[in-house]
Structure formats: structure tokens, C-alpha cells
Amino acid sequence: MPRIKAITTGSVPSFLDVILNFAESDRTSSLETQDTWLAQLKAKRDGRLVLYGDDTWLKLFPTTFSRADGTSSFFVSDFTEVDDNVTRNLPAELNNRDWNGMILHYLGLDHIGHKSGPNRYSPHMIPKQAEMDGVVRTIYHAIEEQGHLRSTMLVLCGDHGMNDAGNHGGSSAGETSPALIFISPKLRSISEGVRQPVAARNGTFEYYERVEQSDVAPTLAALLGFPVPRNNLGDTIDILDQNAKQVLAVLQETFPGIPFDGRMPADACTENSSDGIRLACLWSCKATSAHDELLNNGNIDGAALRTVCLLPVSGQRTNQTLVSKRSTTHDEQNCQQLLD
């Protein structure tokens, strides 16, 4: 429960949350009235959420889901039915068009780890991992092939890790280093050139970079276009930095004669300026040093670039028509959304 709270609200769980996690009948720890990314998705027009898997979600969000089928996480000897109960609902839900958020909380890997440790020497671990690979493959192919899913983001994550004995709750690297992956065909272009798979650094569980679980909520908000939860303490993950570089490339192509390098003269930025000039002014007003670094080195400080990427949103409203009619790729559609 504490980890789900961190992922959904962007806040840091308290010691009381840890204690209540063991009280299976507890209802006082509900997140129903708190601001979460689930509440934000449900508040959207025609917002409907569905859940299959760990019934902890139903205790935390008792009236949030339009459809749900929960299973108890405390029968750790069950490696099969807890997951089959989730997967059997997947084909129908991937064909349904009435939801905008689906949570699948599988428990089999967790249970196998508790019984025999998280390493490959358990006879159940490798087959279960292959089963989960198949689930991810099914969802990804559906996103690629079904029109109503093409703007879907698949977030694959663990709520906790384990030590070699199959326990968690402590502070060891194995217990505090679950995986986190954002998956979408639309992210393919910003993944070009990224080496994969990679070996962990220095025998640790760090592969690409380390983020906090509280960073998930604001990153989802930025990627999917809804407000960041009110109690959030996290930061956006650097996937948005790559998006900002894409947006900059589109703007430079759309307005080839206008400098998007942070050096727009102040006297050029007036209400009567052309669309391209106004957009360049919005882009550059707080980002001169950041863009110097980006254009010269291809690198940029994450916080500075996020400021640049979001600047047009906080400035005056700029119409989508600023981007040329050639804007048909995903990157250019991102730019249109940013400018709206």
C-alpha cells in the first residue's frame, strides 16, 4: 500500500501507512478523496478506469473503478491463479473503447520471490518471467495494431524489489530498486541510439538512471496532459527532455528563418509580431543558457529544459495553426499539443 500511494499521488508514505499495510480489513487508509493521477484520469470527459489484480487497489480506491476483479495478495503459495485471473480479462479489455486507464497488478513474480527468492535458480521464476513477457508483447502489439489504442502509454513497473532471501521492506539495493519502463510505439524515435540491453553499473541494480517512485505521478501528468496531483513531491523524468528536443526540431523546420536559440532581440517581441517570432520569444525568454548548451553540445540540464518545453503553455495562448500543415508526424503532433 505505501508504494501504491507513492506511485499514484507523488507523495512520500508515512510510517502509519506501513503499519496499516498489514491490516487487511483496514479502510481508513483510502486514497479515494486524495488527488491522484487516477482521479485526474477519471475526471476527464468519459473517464473510466478498470482494474485487474491485487485487491489493495480496491481498498485504496473503493469507488474509482468502473470494472474490477481483485485478488488477495496474501496467498503467497499461489503462483498461477492470481495471474490467470488478470490475463483472462485482457483480450476483452483491449478491444473495449470505454476506458482511458487500465491497471493490471500481477502477483505471481512477487509470490515466487517470497517462496524461493528472486533469482533464476527457482524452477518457477524463468517460466513466470516468460509469461509476463508474453503479456507485455500482447499489449504492445494491440497498441500498434488497434486504432483506438494508438495513443496508449504502457507503464511497466514494480512497486518494490526483494533481497536474496525473498523479503522486502528494508533499504538494501535489491529491495529498493524495482524496474520502471515507459513503452509506446510513439517513443521509438527518442529511443534511437540508446543501447539496449545494458549491464548494471558496478554490480548494482542501476541500468540507465535512477528515479524516485514519486516521480511517476508528475511524469504521467506531463505525458498524458492532466494536472499534477496536488500533494506531489516528485519531479518529471527526463523522458520529457527528449520530447523537448523533438519540439525544438519541429519549430526550427516550421520556421526556418527564425532563431530558436535563445537570442531573440527583446525589441522584436511585441504583440504585433508574426506567429513565428512570438513563439520564438516565448521559447527563449528564460532559456538562453539552456539552448546554448543544447545546440552546441546536444546536452542540457533537465530542469532547465523542462522549463523551456513548458514555457509556451505558461505564456500567452498560441494557436495550433502556428505549426505548418505539414505537421503529420507524432513529433509534430506533440508540438501542436504543446502550443494549444
C-alpha positions as CSV (number, residue, x, y, z in Angstrom):
1,M,0.0,0.0,0.0
2,P,2.7,2.6,0.8
3,R,4.3,2.1,-2.6
4,I,1.0,2.4,-4.4
5,K,0.4,5.7,-2.6
6,A,3.8,7.0,-3.7
7,I,3.2,6.0,-7.4
8,T,-0.3,7.4,-7.5
9,T,0.0,10.7,-5.5
10,G,3.7,11.5,-5.9
11,S,3.9,11.9,-2.2
12,V,6.1,10.1,0.4
13,P,4.3,7.4,2.5
14,S,4.4,7.7,6.3
15,F,5.2,5.1,9.0
16,L,1.5,4.8,9.7
17,D,1.0,3.7,6.0
18,V,3.4,0.9,6.6
19,I,1.6,-0.3,9.7
20,L,-1.9,-0.1,8.0
21,N,-0.5,-2.1,5.1
22,F,-0.7,-5.3,7.3
23,A,-4.3,-4.7,8.4
24,E,-6.2,-6.4,5.6
25,S,-9.6,-5.1,6.9
26,D,-8.4,-1.5,7.2
27,R,-10.4,1.1,5.2
28,T,-9.0,4.3,6.9
29,S,-6.1,4.4,4.5
30,S,-8.3,5.0,1.5
31,L,-6.9,7.4,-1.2
32,E,-10.4,8.0,-2.6
33,T,-10.5,11.6,-1.6
34,Q,-6.9,12.4,-2.4
35,D,-5.7,13.9,-5.6
36,T,-4.1,11.2,-7.7
37,W,-3.5,10.5,-11.3
38,L,-6.4,8.0,-11.1
39,A,-8.7,10.9,-10.0
40,Q,-7.4,13.1,-12.8
41,L,-7.9,10.4,-15.5
42,K,-11.4,9.7,-14.2
43,A,-12.3,13.4,-14.2
44,K,-11.6,13.7,-17.9
45,R,-14.6,13.5,-20.2
46,D,-15.9,10.0,-20.4
47,G,-13.1,9.0,-17.9
48,R,-13.4,5.3,-16.9
49,L,-10.9,3.1,-15.1
50,V,-10.6,-0.6,-14.9
51,L,-8.5,-2.8,-12.6
52,Y,-7.5,-6.5,-12.6
53,G,-5.2,-8.0,-10.0
54,D,-4.1,-7.1,-6.4
55,D,-7.2,-6.0,-4.5
56,T,-5.1,-3.5,-2.5
57,W,-6.2,-1.0,-5.2
58,L,-9.8,-1.7,-4.4
59,K,-9.2,-0.9,-0.7
60,L,-7.4,2.3,-1.6
61,F,-9.9,3.3,-4.3
62,P,-13.2,1.6,-3.4
63,T,-15.4,3.5,-5.9
64,T,-12.9,4.6,-8.5
65,F,-13.1,1.7,-11.0
66,S,-15.9,1.0,-13.4
67,R,-14.9,-2.6,-13.7
68,A,-12.7,-4.6,-11.4
69,D,-11.7,-8.1,-10.4
70,G,-9.4,-8.2,-7.5
71,T,-7.4,-11.0,-5.9
72,S,-5.8,-11.2,-2.5
73,S,-2.1,-10.7,-2.3
74,F,-1.6,-12.7,0.9
75,F,-1.9,-16.2,-0.5
76,V,1.8,-16.4,-1.5
77,S,1.7,-20.1,-2.5
78,D,-0.5,-19.2,-5.4
79,F,1.8,-18.6,-8.5
80,T,-0.8,-19.2,-11.1
81,E,-4.4,-18.2,-10.5
82,V,-3.6,-14.8,-9.2
83,D,-2.1,-14.0,-12.7
84,D,-4.5,-16.1,-14.8
85,N,-7.3,-14.0,-13.2
86,V,-5.7,-10.9,-14.7
87,T,-4.7,-12.2,-18.1
88,R,-8.1,-13.8,-18.9
89,N,-9.7,-10.3,-18.9
90,L,-7.0,-8.7,-21.1
91,P,-8.2,-9.6,-24.6
92,A,-11.7,-8.2,-24.0
93,E,-10.4,-5.0,-22.4
94,L,-8.0,-4.4,-25.2
95,N,-11.0,-4.4,-27.6
96,N,-13.1,-2.2,-25.3
97,R,-13.2,1.5,-26.1
98,D,-14.9,2.8,-23.0
99,W,-11.8,3.1,-20.6
100,N,-9.0,5.6,-20.5
101,G,-7.0,3.9,-17.8
102,M,-6.4,0.2,-17.0
103,I,-4.3,-1.2,-14.1
104,L,-3.0,-4.8,-14.3
105,H,-1.4,-5.8,-11.0
106,Y,0.2,-9.2,-11.4
107,L,1.3,-11.0,-8.2
108,G,2.9,-14.3,-9.4
109,L,6.5,-13.0,-9.6
110,D,6.2,-11.5,-6.2
111,H,4.9,-14.7,-4.7
112,I,7.6,-16.8,-6.3
113,G,10.2,-14.4,-4.9
114,H,8.8,-14.7,-1.4
115,K,8.8,-18.5,-1.5
116,S,12.1,-19.2,-3.2
117,G,13.9,-15.9,-3.7
118,P,14.1,-13.6,-6.7
119,N,16.9,-15.3,-8.5
120,R,16.9,-17.6,-11.6
121,Y,17.5,-20.7,-9.6
122,S,13.8,-21.1,-8.7
123,P,12.2,-23.5,-11.1
124,H,9.2,-21.2,-11.3
125,M,11.0,-17.9,-12.0
126,I,12.1,-18.2,-15.6
127,P,8.7,-19.6,-16.8
128,K,6.9,-16.8,-15.0
129,Q,9.1,-14.1,-16.5
130,A,8.5,-15.6,-19.9
131,E,4.7,-15.4,-19.2
132,M,5.0,-11.7,-18.3
133,D,7.0,-11.1,-21.4
134,G,4.1,-12.5,-23.4
135,V,1.6,-10.2,-21.6
136,V,3.7,-7.1,-22.5
137,R,4.0,-8.3,-26.1
138,T,0.3,-8.8,-26.3
139,I,-0.4,-5.3,-25.1
140,Y,2.3,-3.7,-27.2
141,H,1.0,-5.4,-30.4
142,A,-2.5,-4.2,-29.6
143,I,-1.3,-0.6,-29.2
144,E,0.4,-0.9,-32.6
145,E,-2.5,-2.5,-34.5
146,Q,-5.7,-1.2,-32.9
147,G,-6.6,2.4,-33.8
148,H,-8.3,3.2,-30.5
149,L,-5.2,2.3,-28.6
150,R,-2.6,4.2,-30.7
151,S,-2.2,7.0,-28.1
152,T,-1.9,4.5,-25.2
153,M,1.1,4.6,-22.9
154,L,2.1,1.3,-21.2
155,V,4.0,1.8,-17.9
156,L,5.7,-1.3,-16.7
157,C,6.9,-1.1,-13.1
158,G,7.3,-2.9,-9.8
159,D,6.2,-1.4,-6.5
160,H,9.2,-2.9,-4.7
161,G,12.1,-5.2,-5.1
162,M,13.5,-8.0,-2.9
163,N,16.6,-9.2,-1.1
164,D,18.2,-12.6,-1.9
165,A,16.0,-14.2,0.8
166,G,12.8,-13.1,-0.9
167,N,11.9,-10.3,1.6
168,H,11.3,-6.6,1.2
169,G,10.7,-3.6,3.4
170,G,14.3,-2.9,4.2
171,S,16.8,-0.5,2.5
172,S,19.0,-2.8,0.5
173,A,19.6,-2.2,-3.2
174,G,17.6,-5.2,-4.2
175,E,14.6,-4.1,-2.1
176,T,14.6,-0.5,-3.3
177,S,15.3,-0.9,-7.0
178,P,12.2,-2.1,-8.9
179,A,12.2,-1.6,-12.7
180,L,10.4,1.2,-14.4
181,I,9.8,1.3,-18.2
182,F,7.6,3.6,-20.4
183,I,6.5,1.8,-23.5
184,S,4.8,3.2,-26.6
185,P,5.5,3.0,-30.4
186,K,5.4,6.8,-30.3
187,L,8.5,6.8,-28.1
188,R,10.5,4.8,-30.7
189,S,12.1,7.9,-32.2
190,I,13.6,9.2,-28.9
191,S,14.9,5.7,-28.2
192,E,17.1,5.6,-31.3
193,G,20.7,5.2,-30.4
194,V,20.0,4.1,-26.9
195,R,22.0,0.9,-26.1
196,Q,19.8,-2.0,-25.0
197,P,20.0,-4.2,-23.1
198,V,22.8,-2.8,-20.9
199,A,24.6,-4.3,-18.0
200,A,24.0,-3.0,-14.5
201,R,26.6,-0.5,-13.3
202,N,29.2,-1.7,-10.8
203,G,27.2,-4.7,-9.8
204,T,24.2,-2.6,-8.7
205,F,20.6,-2.5,-9.9
206,E,21.2,0.8,-11.8
207,Y,20.9,0.4,-15.6
208,Y,20.0,3.7,-17.3
209,E,19.3,6.1,-14.4
210,R,17.7,6.0,-11.0
211,V,14.5,7.9,-10.3
212,E,12.1,8.1,-7.3
213,Q,8.7,6.4,-7.3
214,S,7.2,9.7,-6.5
215,D,8.4,10.9,-10.0
216,V,5.9,8.6,-11.7
217,A,2.8,10.7,-11.0
218,P,4.1,14.0,-12.4
219,T,5.6,12.3,-15.4
220,L,2.3,10.6,-16.3
221,A,0.6,14.0,-15.8
222,A,3.0,15.7,-18.2
223,L,2.9,12.9,-20.8
224,L,-0.9,12.4,-20.8
225,G,-2.0,16.0,-20.3
226,F,-3.6,16.3,-16.9
227,P,-2.8,18.3,-13.8
228,V,-0.1,17.1,-11.5
229,P,-1.6,15.7,-8.2
230,R,-1.9,18.3,-5.5
231,N,0.4,16.6,-3.0
232,N,3.1,15.6,-5.4
233,L,6.7,15.9,-4.3
234,G,8.2,14.2,-7.3
235,D,9.8,15.6,-10.5
236,T,9.3,14.7,-14.1
237,I,11.5,12.0,-15.5
238,D,14.0,13.0,-18.3
239,I,11.9,11.4,-21.0
240,L,10.4,14.9,-21.3
241,D,13.8,16.3,-22.1
242,Q,13.9,14.2,-25.2
243,N,10.4,15.4,-26.1
244,A,11.6,19.0,-25.8
245,K,14.4,18.3,-28.3
246,Q,11.8,17.0,-30.7
247,V,9.6,20.0,-30.3
248,L,12.6,22.3,-30.9
249,A,13.5,20.4,-34.1
250,V,9.9,20.8,-35.4
251,L,9.8,24.5,-34.7
252,Q,13.1,25.1,-36.4
253,E,11.8,23.3,-39.5
254,T,8.5,25.0,-39.5
255,F,10.0,28.5,-39.1
256,P,13.4,28.1,-40.8
257,G,14.3,31.8,-40.8
258,I,13.6,32.4,-37.1
259,P,16.3,31.8,-34.4
260,F,15.1,29.4,-31.7
261,D,18.5,29.7,-29.9
262,G,17.6,32.0,-27.0
263,R,18.9,35.1,-28.8
264,M,15.7,36.7,-30.0
265,P,16.1,40.5,-29.6
266,A,13.8,41.9,-26.9
267,D,12.5,44.7,-29.2
268,A,11.2,42.0,-31.7
269,C,8.9,40.5,-29.1
270,T,5.7,42.6,-29.5
271,E,2.0,41.7,-29.7
272,N,2.1,42.6,-33.4
273,S,5.0,40.2,-34.2
274,S,4.5,37.3,-36.6
275,D,3.4,34.0,-35.2
276,G,6.9,32.5,-35.5
277,I,8.5,35.5,-33.8
278,R,6.1,35.3,-30.9
279,L,6.7,31.6,-30.5
280,A,10.5,32.2,-30.6
281,C,10.1,34.9,-27.9
282,L,8.1,32.6,-25.7
283,W,10.7,29.8,-26.2
284,S,13.7,31.9,-25.5
285,C,12.6,34.3,-22.7
286,K,14.0,32.1,-19.9
287,A,16.3,29.7,-21.7
288,T,19.3,31.4,-23.3
289,S,21.9,29.4,-21.5
290,A,20.0,26.2,-21.7
291,H,19.7,26.5,-25.5
292,D,23.4,27.3,-25.9
293,E,24.2,24.1,-24.2
294,L,21.6,22.1,-26.2
295,L,22.6,23.5,-29.6
296,N,26.4,23.3,-29.0
297,N,26.7,20.1,-27.1
298,G,23.4,18.2,-27.6
299,N,23.1,18.1,-23.8
300,I,21.1,20.2,-21.4
301,D,20.2,20.4,-17.8
302,G,17.0,18.5,-17.2
303,A,15.3,21.2,-15.0
304,A,16.2,23.9,-17.5
305,L,14.9,22.0,-20.5
306,R,11.6,21.2,-18.8
307,T,11.2,25.0,-18.2
308,V,11.8,25.5,-21.9
309,C,9.4,22.8,-23.0
310,L,6.6,24.0,-20.9
311,L,7.2,27.7,-21.4
312,P,4.6,28.2,-24.2
313,V,1.9,26.7,-22.1
314,S,2.5,29.2,-19.3
315,G,2.8,32.1,-21.7
316,Q,0.1,33.5,-23.9
317,R,-2.1,31.0,-25.7
318,T,-0.8,30.2,-29.2
319,N,-3.0,28.7,-31.8
320,Q,-2.3,25.3,-33.3
321,T,-2.1,26.9,-36.8
322,L,1.3,28.2,-35.9
323,V,2.6,24.8,-37.0
324,S,2.5,24.3,-40.7
325,K,0.1,22.0,-42.4
326,R,3.0,19.6,-43.0
327,S,2.7,18.6,-39.3
328,T,1.7,15.0,-39.6
329,T,4.3,13.0,-37.7
330,H,4.0,12.2,-34.0
331,D,6.7,14.7,-33.1
332,E,4.8,17.5,-34.9
333,Q,1.5,16.5,-33.2
334,N,3.3,16.8,-29.9
335,C,4.3,20.3,-30.9
336,Q,0.7,21.2,-31.8
337,Q,-0.5,19.9,-28.4
338,L,2.2,22.0,-26.7
339,L,1.2,25.1,-28.5
340,D,-2.5,24.7,-27.8
